[in-house]
Amino acid sequence: MSKCSMGLLALSSLFLSGAAIAQEKIKVGVTATLEGTYTVLGEDGMRGHQTALNVLGKKIGDKELEFIVASTDATPDSAVRAVRKLIEQDKVQILLSPLSGDEGIAVKNFAKTHPELTFINAASGAQETTYVDPAPNFFRYNMDGAQWQVGLGKYAYEDKKYRKIATVGEDYSFIYTQVFGLVLEFCGMGGQVTNRQWVPLGTKDFASVIAALPDDVDAIYLGLGGADAVNFLNQYQQAGGKAHLMGGSIMIDQTILSSKGNAKNALIGTIAASGQADTWEDPGWQKFVKAYQDAFPPNKRFPSPSLLATNYYDSTMALILALRQVNGDLSNNQAKFKEALAKIELDAPNGKIKLDSNRQAIGTNFVTEVVDDGKGALFSKVVKVIPNVNQTLGYDPAVFSKIGLPSRTVPECKKY
């Protein structure tokens, strides 16, 4: 063989080697609400995602994960646009998406048009996403909004002796699901929900809402998040509001408890429920909190991970562990990977997580109360830990299916 031929062969081998190396990347698209009302939630979701990568690494056998991030604004259209761009332009093979409730329903439906790919929910919590006509290639490792309210209605009725409450919530699927869970339990105990108010995402003026709050209730439940929650608290304080408060999962989250100003102090003593609690003493939780804190400067993070950070961490954890189980094999429309995702049980920071037949999380819930740590920082303190919460909330599936899907008026305030 001539020196020229040998040189060409060597050069060809080098190019082929480079191509092989390039092919060893597994491309994952990630979306988060990095604009709009829920920007602060999206930012902390991405911190949770990065914390998972710091802890678990990005190597899958001889392959390496490559992540491409796209921004959304909590609307269904923005989520579908972002996911479509990640698939069609960036050529991702796996999606970690989305964050918000209406986005989740839209992305679940979009997933059905790409059965060859795998979609792992990042944090969205509308019930309908996995309960109604689920997509076989969509997996959710966080509980839905109703599951996240388990224990709150009972605690409010039995321990706080609340008998009548009113609710204020953002007018979309996730908060419908949160109120659904609260009303089922509280009214099932004998309580009354006498007034339900709904506000658009991005509401800035809450004057009419505050003025319409009834005086003859024991507490007001707030299903708000992000800028909406902060705006409400500021205006409620200015109006001289003094009612006992109850909180949805993203109302008593560090995204609100760490917000600037004094209005958040109105939340001290607020009872709530969520898929996590800041003060949980479980070693796995404490290890996660430290990893999150160590990953970012104090002025670039919250004192403790938000629910969004935890959800993104858990979803990223599921993705990496399942890929390692199959050594990164994405052949045959990712069949082995999807099977591994369906069967995997996570020993997650916020408790054990497994999936049901709809690929929906069964997990641990926490009843909490907001406390001041004595240094001006607010945290959610554990009141009760409830394991193995499923999507039908302990109801017989046939009974649960007759209640109807969460909406402005469903469920009725009665015992089912």
Secondary structure as a PSIPRED ss2 file (coil, helix, strand):
# PSIPRED VFORMAT (PSIPRED V4.0)

   1 M C   1.000  0.000  0.000
   2 S C   1.000  0.000  0.000
   3 K H   0.000  1.000  0.000
   4 C H   0.000  1.000  0.000
   5 S H   0.000  1.000  0.000
   6 M H   0.000  1.000  0.000
   7 G H   0.000  1.000  0.000
   8 L H   0.000  1.000  0.000
   9 L H   0.000  1.000  0.000
  10 A H   0.000  1.000  0.000
  11 L H   0.000  1.000  0.000
  12 S H   0.000  1.000  0.000
  13 S H   0.000  1.000  0.000
  14 L H   0.000  1.000  0.000
  15 F H   0.000  1.000  0.000
  16 L H   0.000  1.000  0.000
  17 S H   0.000  1.000  0.000
  18 G H   0.000  1.000  0.000
  19 A H   0.000  1.000  0.000
  20 A H   0.000  1.000  0.000
  21 I H   0.000  1.000  0.000
  22 A H   0.000  1.000  0.000
  23 Q H   0.000  1.000  0.000
  24 E C   1.000  0.000  0.000
  25 K E   0.000  0.000  1.000
  26 I E   0.000  0.000  1.000
  27 K E   0.000  0.000  1.000
  28 V E   0.000  0.000  1.000
  29 G E   0.000  0.000  1.000
  30 V E   0.000  0.000  1.000
  31 T E   0.000  0.000  1.000
  32 A E   0.000  0.000  1.000
  33 T E   0.000  0.000  1.000
  34 L C   1.000  0.000  0.000
  35 E C   1.000  0.000  0.000
  36 G C   1.000  0.000  0.000
  37 T C   1.000  0.000  0.000
  38 Y C   1.000  0.000  0.000
  39 T H   0.000  1.000  0.000
  40 V H   0.000  1.000  0.000
  41 L H   0.000  1.000  0.000
  42 G H   0.000  1.000  0.000
  43 E H   0.000  1.000  0.000
  44 D H   0.000  1.000  0.000
  45 G H   0.000  1.000  0.000
  46 M H   0.000  1.000  0.000
  47 R H   0.000  1.000  0.000
  48 G H   0.000  1.000  0.000
  49 H H   0.000  1.000  0.000
  50 Q H   0.000  1.000  0.000
  51 T H   0.000  1.000  0.000
  52 A H   0.000  1.000  0.000
  53 L H   0.000  1.000  0.000
  54 N H   0.000  1.000  0.000
  55 V H   0.000  1.000  0.000
  56 L H   0.000  1.000  0.000
  57 G C   1.000  0.000  0.000
  58 K C   1.000  0.000  0.000
  59 K E   0.000  0.000  1.000
  60 I E   0.000  0.000  1.000
  61 G C   1.000  0.000  0.000
  62 D C   1.000  0.000  0.000
  63 K E   0.000  0.000  1.000
  64 E E   0.000  0.000  1.000
  65 L E   0.000  0.000  1.000
  66 E E   0.000  0.000  1.000
  67 F E   0.000  0.000  1.000
  68 I E   0.000  0.000  1.000
  69 V E   0.000  0.000  1.000
  70 A E   0.000  0.000  1.000
  71 S E   0.000  0.000  1.000
  72 T E   0.000  0.000  1.000
  73 D C   1.000  0.000  0.000
  74 A C   1.000  0.000  0.000
  75 T C   1.000  0.000  0.000
  76 P H   0.000  1.000  0.000
  77 D H   0.000  1.000  0.000
  78 S H   0.000  1.000  0.000
  79 A H   0.000  1.000  0.000
  80 V H   0.000  1.000  0.000
  81 R H   0.000  1.000  0.000
  82 A H   0.000  1.000  0.000
  83 V H   0.000  1.000  0.000
  84 R H   0.000  1.000  0.000
  85 K H   0.000  1.000  0.000
  86 L H   0.000  1.000  0.000
  87 I H   0.000  1.000  0.000
  88 E H   0.000  1.000  0.000
  89 Q C   1.000  0.000  0.000
  90 D C   1.000  0.000  0.000
  91 K C   1.000  0.000  0.000
  92 V C   1.000  0.000  0.000
  93 Q C   1.000  0.000  0.000
  94 I E   0.000  0.000  1.000
  95 L E   0.000  0.000  1.000
  96 L E   0.000  0.000  1.000
  97 S C   1.000  0.000  0.000
  98 P C   1.000  0.000  0.000
  99 L C   1.000  0.000  0.000
 100 S C   1.000  0.000  0.000
 101 G H   0.000  1.000  0.000
 102 D H   0.000  1.000  0.000
 103 E H   0.000  1.000  0.000
 104 G H   0.000  1.000  0.000
 105 I H   0.000  1.000  0.000
 106 A H   0.000  1.000  0.000
 107 V H   0.000  1.000  0.000
 108 K H   0.000  1.000  0.000
 109 N H   0.000  1.000  0.000
 110 F H   0.000  1.000  0.000
 111 A H   0.000  1.000  0.000
 112 K C   1.000  0.000  0.000
 113 T C   1.000  0.000  0.000
 114 H C   1.000  0.000  0.000
 115 P C   1.000  0.000  0.000
 116 E C   1.000  0.000  0.000
 117 L C   1.000  0.000  0.000
 118 T E   0.000  0.000  1.000
 119 F E   0.000  0.000  1.000
 120 I E   0.000  0.000  1.000
 121 N C   1.000  0.000  0.000
 122 A C   1.000  0.000  0.000
 123 A C   1.000  0.000  0.000
 124 S C   1.000  0.000  0.000
 125 G C   1.000  0.000  0.000
 126 A C   1.000  0.000  0.000
 127 Q C   1.000  0.000  0.000
 128 E H   0.000  1.000  0.000
 129 T H   0.000  1.000  0.000
 130 T H   0.000  1.000  0.000
 131 Y H   0.000  1.000  0.000
 132 V C   1.000  0.000  0.000
 133 D C   1.000  0.000  0.000
 134 P C   1.000  0.000  0.000
 135 A C   1.000  0.000  0.000
 136 P C   1.000  0.000  0.000
 137 N C   1.000  0.000  0.000
 138 F E   0.000  0.000  1.000
 139 F E   0.000  0.000  1.000
 140 R E   0.000  0.000  1.000
 141 Y C   1.000  0.000  0.000
 142 N C   1.000  0.000  0.000
 143 M C   1.000  0.000  0.000
 144 D C   1.000  0.000  0.000
 145 G C   1.000  0.000  0.000
 146 A C   1.000  0.000  0.000
 147 Q H   0.000  1.000  0.000
 148 W H   0.000  1.000  0.000
 149 Q H   0.000  1.000  0.000
 150 V C   1.000  0.000  0.000
 151 G C   1.000  0.000  0.000
 152 L H   0.000  1.000  0.000
 153 G H   0.000  1.000  0.000
 154 K H   0.000  1.000  0.000
 155 Y H   0.000  1.000  0.000
 156 A H   0.000  1.000  0.000
 157 Y H   0.000  1.000  0.000
 158 E H   0.000  1.000  0.000
 159 D C   1.000  0.000  0.000
 160 K C   1.000  0.000  0.000
 161 K C   1.000  0.000  0.000
 162 Y C   1.000  0.000  0.000
 163 R C   1.000  0.000  0.000
 164 K E   0.000  0.000  1.000
 165 I E   0.000  0.000  1.000
 166 A E   0.000  0.000  1.000
 167 T E   0.000  0.000  1.000
 168 V E   0.000  0.000  1.000
 169 G E   0.000  0.000  1.000
 170 E E   0.000  0.000  1.000
 171 D C   1.000  0.000  0.000
 172 Y C   1.000  0.000  0.000
 173 S H   0.000  1.000  0.000
 174 F H   0.000  1.000  0.000
 175 I H   0.000  1.000  0.000
 176 Y H   0.000  1.000  0.000
 177 T H   0.000  1.000  0.000
 178 Q H   0.000  1.000  0.000
 179 V H   0.000  1.000  0.000
 180 F H   0.000  1.000  0.000
 181 G H   0.000  1.000  0.000
 182 L H   0.000  1.000  0.000
 183 V H   0.000  1.000  0.000
 184 L H   0.000  1.000  0.000
 185 E H   0.000  1.000  0.000
 186 F H   0.000  1.000  0.000
 187 C H   0.000  1.000  0.000
 188 G H   0.000  1.000  0.000
 189 M C   1.000  0.000  0.000
 190 G C   1.000  0.000  0.000
 191 G C   1.000  0.000  0.000
 192 Q E   0.000  0.000  1.000
 193 V E   0.000  0.000  1.000
 194 T E   0.000  0.000  1.000
 195 N E   0.000  0.000  1.000
 196 R E   0.000  0.000  1.000
 197 Q E   0.000  0.000  1.000
 198 W E   0.000  0.000  1.000
 199 V E   0.000  0.000  1.000
 200 P C   1.000  0.000  0.000
 201 L C   1.000  0.000  0.000
 202 G C   1.000  0.000  0.000
 203 T C   1.000  0.000  0.000
 204 K C   1.000  0.000  0.000
 205 D C   1.000  0.000  0.000
 206 F C   1.000  0.000  0.000
 207 A H   0.000  1.000  0.000
 208 S H   0.000  1.000  0.000
 209 V H   0.000  1.000  0.000
 210 I H   0.000  1.000  0.000
 211 A H   0.000  1.000  0.000
 212 A C   1.000  0.000  0.000
 213 L C   1.000  0.000  0.000
 214 P C   1.000  0.000  0.000
 215 D C   1.000  0.000  0.000
 216 D C   1.000  0.000  0.000
 217 V C   1.000  0.000  0.000
 218 D C   1.000  0.000  0.000
 219 A E   0.000  0.000  1.000
 220 I E   0.000  0.000  1.000
 221 Y E   0.000  0.000  1.000
 222 L E   0.000  0.000  1.000
 223 G E   0.000  0.000  1.000
 224 L C   1.000  0.000  0.000
 225 G C   1.000  0.000  0.000
 226 G H   0.000  1.000  0.000
 227 A H   0.000  1.000  0.000
 228 D H   0.000  1.000  0.000
 229 A H   0.000  1.000  0.000
 230 V H   0.000  1.000  0.000
 231 N H   0.000  1.000  0.000
 232 F H   0.000  1.000  0.000
 233 L H   0.000  1.000  0.000
 234 N H   0.000  1.000  0.000
 235 Q H   0.000  1.000  0.000
 236 Y H   0.000  1.000  0.000
 237 Q H   0.000  1.000  0.000
 238 Q H   0.000  1.000  0.000
 239 A C   1.000  0.000  0.000
 240 G C   1.000  0.000  0.000
 241 G C   1.000  0.000  0.000
 242 K C   1.000  0.000  0.000
 243 A C   1.000  0.000  0.000
 244 H E   0.000  0.000  1.000
 245 L E   0.000  0.000  1.000
 246 M E   0.000  0.000  1.000
 247 G E   0.000  0.000  1.000
 248 G C   1.000  0.000  0.000
 249 S C   1.000  0.000  0.000
 250 I C   1.000  0.000  0.000
 251 M C   1.000  0.000  0.000
 252 I C   1.000  0.000  0.000
 253 D C   1.000  0.000  0.000
 254 Q H   0.000  1.000  0.000
 255 T H   0.000  1.000  0.000
 256 I H   0.000  1.000  0.000
 257 L H   0.000  1.000  0.000
 258 S C   1.000  0.000  0.000
 259 S C   1.000  0.000  0.000
 260 K C   1.000  0.000  0.000
 261 G C   1.000  0.000  0.000
 262 N C   1.000  0.000  0.000
 263 A H   0.000  1.000  0.000
 264 K H   0.000  1.000  0.000
 265 N H   0.000  1.000  0.000
 266 A H   0.000  1.000  0.000
 267 L H   0.000  1.000  0.000
 268 I C   1.000  0.000  0.000
 269 G C   1.000  0.000  0.000
 270 T C   1.000  0.000  0.000
 271 I E   0.000  0.000  1.000
 272 A E   0.000  0.000  1.000
 273 A E   0.000  0.000  1.000
 274 S E   0.000  0.000  1.000
 275 G C   1.000  0.000  0.000
 276 Q C   1.000  0.000  0.000
 277 A C   1.000  0.000  0.000
 278 D C   1.000  0.000  0.000
 279 T C   1.000  0.000  0.000
 280 W C   1.000  0.000  0.000
 281 E C   1.000  0.000  0.000
 282 D C   1.000  0.000  0.000
 283 P H   0.000  1.000  0.000
 284 G H   0.000  1.000  0.000
 285 W H   0.000  1.000  0.000
 286 Q H   0.000  1.000  0.000
 287 K H   0.000  1.000  0.000
 288 F H   0.000  1.000  0.000
 289 V H   0.000  1.000  0.000
 290 K H   0.000  1.000  0.000
 291 A H   0.000  1.000  0.000
 292 Y H   0.000  1.000  0.000
 293 Q H   0.000  1.000  0.000
 294 D H   0.000  1.000  0.000
 295 A H   0.000  1.000  0.000
 296 F C   1.000  0.000  0.000
 297 P C   1.000  0.000  0.000
 298 P H   0.000  1.000  0.000
 299 N H   0.000  1.000  0.000
 300 K H   0.000  1.000  0.000
 301 R C   1.000  0.000  0.000
 302 F C   1.000  0.000  0.000
 303 P C   1.000  0.000  0.000
 304 S C   1.000  0.000  0.000
 305 P C   1.000  0.000  0.000
 306 S C   1.000  0.000  0.000
 307 L H   0.000  1.000  0.000
 308 L H   0.000  1.000  0.000
 309 A H   0.000  1.000  0.000
 310 T H   0.000  1.000  0.000
 311 N H   0.000  1.000  0.000
 312 Y H   0.000  1.000  0.000
 313 Y H   0.000  1.000  0.000
 314 D H   0.000  1.000  0.000
 315 S H   0.000  1.000  0.000
 316 T H   0.000  1.000  0.000
 317 M H   0.000  1.000  0.000
 318 A H   0.000  1.000  0.000
 319 L H   0.000  1.000  0.000
 320 I H   0.000  1.000  0.000
 321 L H   0.000  1.000  0.000
 322 A H   0.000  1.000  0.000
 323 L H   0.000  1.000  0.000
 324 R H   0.000  1.000  0.000
 325 Q H   0.000  1.000  0.000
 326 V C   1.000  0.000  0.000
 327 N C   1.000  0.000  0.000
 328 G C   1.000  0.000  0.000
 329 D C   1.000  0.000  0.000
 330 L C   1.000  0.000  0.000
 331 S H   0.000  1.000  0.000
 332 N H   0.000  1.000  0.000
 333 N H   0.000  1.000  0.000
 334 Q H   0.000  1.000  0.000
 335 A H   0.000  1.000  0.000
 336 K H   0.000  1.000  0.000
 337 F H   0.000  1.000  0.000
 338 K H   0.000  1.000  0.000
 339 E H   0.000  1.000  0.000
 340 A H   0.000  1.000  0.000
 341 L H   0.000  1.000  0.000
 342 A H   0.000  1.000  0.000
 343 K H   0.000  1.000  0.000
 344 I C   1.000  0.000  0.000
 345 E C   1.000  0.000  0.000
 346 L E   0.000  0.000  1.000
 347 D E   0.000  0.000  1.000
 348 A E   0.000  0.000  1.000
 349 P C   1.000  0.000  0.000
 350 N C   1.000  0.000  0.000
 351 G E   0.000  0.000  1.000
 352 K E   0.000  0.000  1.000
 353 I E   0.000  0.000  1.000
 354 K E   0.000  0.000  1.000
 355 L E   0.000  0.000  1.000
 356 D C   1.000  0.000  0.000
 357 S C   1.000  0.000  0.000
 358 N C   1.000  0.000  0.000
 359 R C   1.000  0.000  0.000
 360 Q E   0.000  0.000  1.000
 361 A E   0.000  0.000  1.000
 362 I E   0.000  0.000  1.000
 363 G E   0.000  0.000  1.000
 364 T E   0.000  0.000  1.000
 365 N E   0.000  0.000  1.000
 366 F E   0.000  0.000  1.000
 367 V E   0.000  0.000  1.000
 368 T E   0.000  0.000  1.000
 369 E E   0.000  0.000  1.000
 370 V E   0.000  0.000  1.000
 371 V E   0.000  0.000  1.000
 372 D E   0.000  0.000  1.000
 373 D C   1.000  0.000  0.000
 374 G C   1.000  0.000  0.000
 375 K C   1.000  0.000  0.000
 376 G C   1.000  0.000  0.000
 377 A C   1.000  0.000  0.000
 378 L E   0.000  0.000  1.000
 379 F E   0.000  0.000  1.000
 380 S E   0.000  0.000  1.000
 381 K E   0.000  0.000  1.000
 382 V E   0.000  0.000  1.000
 383 V E   0.000  0.000  1.000
 384 K E   0.000  0.000  1.000
 385 V E   0.000  0.000  1.000
 386 I E   0.000  0.000  1.000
 387 P E   0.000  0.000  1.000
 388 N E   0.000  0.000  1.000
 389 V E   0.000  0.000  1.000
 390 N C   1.000  0.000  0.000
 391 Q C   1.000  0.000  0.000
 392 T C   1.000  0.000  0.000
 393 L C   1.000  0.000  0.000
 394 G C   1.000  0.000  0.000
 395 Y C   1.000  0.000  0.000
 396 D C   1.000  0.000  0.000
 397 P H   0.000  1.000  0.000
 398 A H   0.000  1.000  0.000
 399 V H   0.000  1.000  0.000
 400 F H   0.000  1.000  0.000
 401 S H   0.000  1.000  0.000
 402 K H   0.000  1.000  0.000
 403 I H   0.000  1.000  0.000
 404 G C   1.000  0.000  0.000
 405 L C   1.000  0.000  0.000
 406 P C   1.000  0.000  0.000
 407 S C   1.000  0.000  0.000
 408 R C   1.000  0.000  0.000
 409 T C   1.000  0.000  0.000
 410 V C   1.000  0.000  0.000
 411 P C   1.000  0.000  0.000
 412 E C   1.000  0.000  0.000
 413 C C   1.000  0.000  0.000
 414 K C   1.000  0.000  0.000
 415 K C   1.000  0.000  0.000
 416 Y C   1.000  0.000  0.000
